[in-house]
Amino acid sequence: MTSASAPVGTPLTQTDTVQIAIDVSQKEELLARYRFWFCGILLASVAIFPLVGYQIARRGILPVEEMATTARHISSTNLRERIHPEGYPFELASLASTFNQMLDRLEESFERISRFSADIAHDLRTPVNNIRGEAEVALARVRSAGEYREVIESCLEEAVRLSDLIGDLLFLARAESPMTHLRRERVDVRELLGGVQEYYEGSAADGGVSLTTTVAQEPVIGELDRALLQRAVGNLVSNALAHTPPGGAVALRTNSDQSTICIEVSDTGVGIPAEALPRVFDRFFRVDSSRTQGSGGTGLGLAIVKSIALLHGGNVEISSQPGHGTRVTLHIPVCCTR
């Protein structure tokens, strides 16, 4: 309500007061209802929103809990568990995919270790059983000095084979250690290949195989571990000679650019099937008995070659065509900071 005073009459000797009033009770009732509903909604929000937020957070964290559950089920004997990221948010789906890839690598590594352990047991057991068998036969009855000598020589051959196998295994174990250091020196690869050729010329001649070396006219110099590189090239040449029939050829070649030295050993031997090529550098892998039993190989030669190449910061490639031969190429950096 509001009021106002104004003089009236003639002359202006009287003052009247004018009052104006408006009924606001309906508005007050409306505001009261607004306040009631606002308080009700506020109280409901305080009670409901935490529950809604909990459910949203619960649904959001559910993929993480599923991943944790999967991780708890994983052990050395159970590496086949996988996370199914269908329906996950993009970020968690990417994490699940990465987790699955890690499990794939772990499963593959454990399978390789399992196969490696089985192969070690087999290859160690064979010479030990041979030595035991020879000794038991020799002691079964009295024999002449010549017969005893033959038994001892046979046992010595098996002992040498066993010693070589253990030495190869120790080398591979040390090569995988991050503390392994190379004894680098300036090496002329041309001279190194010449020495390898000279060493294996006798074996090549006995097998009726031609062994040749082709090198660049200019020096091929690198900061390399001479002993390890000789071992790698020697393994390749020995492997090539073992699988090349009489009348075949084994060739050594080398060339280099400013950063990389390439050493190639090729033969005209029996070759390797395409399906076996991805595994030829695995330890104890044998293509078939005809490529190993006759030469007494252990399946570690190419694995050692690959380890030596990796120690130098390089890599090794192989290509082969059954019936036409095999070519193995070492790519070694001229100098590596490793």
NORSULDA-V589234 format. One record per pair of residues at least 4 apart in sequence whose C-alpha atoms are under 8 Angstrom apart, sorted by the first residue. I is the first residue (numbers start at 1). J is the second residue. Records with the same first field share a line. If there is no record, write none. Layout:
I=J / J
This chain:
1=19 / 20 / 21 / 22
2=19 / 20 / 21
3=17 / 18 / 19 / 20
4=17 / 18 / 19
5=15 / 16 / 17 / 18
6=15 / 16 / 17 / 18
7=12 / 13 / 14 / 15 / 16
8=12 / 13 / 14 / 15 / 16
9=13 / 14
24=28
25=29
26=30
27=31
28=32
29=33
30=34
31=35
32=36
33=37
34=38
35=39
36=40
37=41
38=42
39=43
40=44
41=45
42=46
43=47
44=48 / 49
45=49
46=50
47=51
48=52
49=53
50=54
51=55
52=56
53=57
54=58
55=59
56=60
57=61
58=62
59=63
61=65
62=66
63=67 / 88 / 92
64=68 / 92
65=69
66=70 / 83
67=71 / 83 / 96
68=72
69=73
70=74 / 81 / 82 / 83
73=78 / 81
74=78 / 79 / 80 / 81
75=79
76=110
79=103 / 106 / 107
80=103 / 107
82=100 / 103
83=96 / 97 / 99 / 100
84=96
85=92 / 93 / 96 / 97
86=93
88=92 / 93
89=93
90=94
91=95
92=96
93=97
94=98
95=99
96=100
97=101
98=102
99=103
100=104
101=105
102=106
103=107
104=108
105=109
106=110
107=111
108=112
109=113
110=114
111=115
112=116
113=117
114=118
115=119
116=120 / 283 / 284
117=121
118=122
119=123 / 284
120=124
121=125
122=126
123=127 / 298
124=128 / 162 / 165
125=129
126=130
127=131 / 158 / 159 / 161 / 162
128=132 / 158 / 162
129=133
130=134 / 155 / 158
131=135 / 154 / 155 / 158 / 159
132=136
133=137
134=138 / 151 / 154 / 155
135=139 / 151 / 155
136=140
137=141
138=142 / 143 / 148 / 151
143=147 / 148
144=148
145=149
146=150
147=151
148=152
149=153
150=154
151=155
152=156
153=157
154=158
155=159
156=160
157=161
158=162
159=163
160=164
161=165
162=166
163=167
164=168
165=169 / 298
166=170
167=171
168=172 / 300 / 304
169=173
170=174
171=175 / 304
172=176 / 303 / 304 / 307
173=177
174=180
175=180 / 307 / 308 / 311
176=180 / 307
182=224 / 225 / 311 / 312
183=224 / 225 / 226
184=223 / 224 / 225 / 226
185=222 / 223 / 224 / 225 / 226
186=221 / 222 / 223 / 224
187=192 / 221 / 222 / 223 / 224 / 225 / 226
188=192 / 219 / 220 / 221 / 222
189=193 / 219 / 220 / 221 / 222 / 254
190=194 / 215 / 216 / 219 / 220 / 254
191=195
192=196 / 226 / 230
193=197 / 213 / 233 / 252
194=198 / 213
195=199
196=200 / 230 / 233 / 234
197=201 / 211 / 212 / 213
198=202
200=204 / 237 / 238
201=205 / 211
202=206
203=207 / 241
204=208 / 209 / 210 / 211 / 241
205=209 / 210
207=241 / 245 / 246
208=245 / 246 / 247 / 248
209=241 / 244 / 245 / 246 / 247 / 248 / 249 / 250
210=247 / 248 / 249 / 250
211=249 / 250 / 251 / 252
212=249 / 250 / 251 / 252
213=251 / 252 / 253
214=251 / 252 / 253 / 254
215=253 / 254 / 255
216=220 / 254 / 255
220=254 / 255 / 256 / 261
221=334
222=261 / 333 / 334 / 335
223=334 / 335 / 336
224=229 / 312 / 334 / 335
225=229
226=230
227=231
228=232 / 308
229=233 / 308
230=234
231=235 / 305
232=236 / 304 / 305 / 308
233=237 / 265 / 305
234=238
235=239 / 301 / 302 / 305
236=240 / 265 / 301 / 302 / 305 / 328
237=241 / 250 / 265
238=242
239=243 / 301
240=244 / 250 / 265 / 266 / 267 / 269 / 326
241=250 / 267
242=291 / 295
243=269 / 270 / 291
244=248 / 249 / 250 / 267 / 268 / 269 / 270 / 325
245=269 / 270
248=267 / 268 / 269
249=267 / 268 / 269
250=265 / 266 / 267 / 268
251=264 / 265 / 266 / 267
252=263 / 264 / 265 / 266
253=263 / 264 / 265
254=261 / 262 / 263 / 264
255=261 / 262 / 263
256=260 / 261 / 262
257=261
258=334
259=333 / 334 / 335
260=331 / 332 / 333 / 334
261=330 / 331 / 332 / 333 / 334
262=329 / 330 / 331 / 332
263=329 / 330 / 331
264=327 / 328 / 329 / 330
265=327 / 328 / 329
266=325 / 326 / 327 / 328
267=325 / 326 / 327
268=323 / 324 / 325 / 326
269=323 / 324 / 325 / 326
270=322 / 323 / 324 / 325 / 326
271=320 / 321 / 322 / 323 / 324 / 325 / 326
272=276 / 277 / 287 / 320 / 321 / 322 / 325 / 326
273=277 / 320 / 321 / 322
274=320 / 321
276=280 / 287
277=318 / 319 / 320
279=285
280=285 / 286 / 287 / 302 / 303
281=285 / 302 / 303 / 306
282=300 / 302 / 303
283=299 / 300 / 302 / 303
284=298 / 299 / 300
285=299 / 300
286=291 / 292 / 299
287=291 / 292
288=292
289=293 / 294
290=294
291=295
292=296 / 297 / 298 / 299
293=297
297=301
299=303
300=304
301=305
302=306
303=307
304=308
305=309 / 316
306=310 / 315 / 316
307=311
308=312
309=313 / 314 / 315 / 316 / 330 / 331 / 332
310=314 / 315
311=338
312=332 / 333 / 336 / 338
313=332 / 333 / 336 / 338
314=330 / 331 / 332 / 333
315=330 / 331 / 332
316=328 / 329 / 330 / 331
317=328 / 329 / 330
318=326 / 327 / 328 / 329
319=326 / 327 / 328
320=324 / 325 / 326 / 327
321=325 / 326
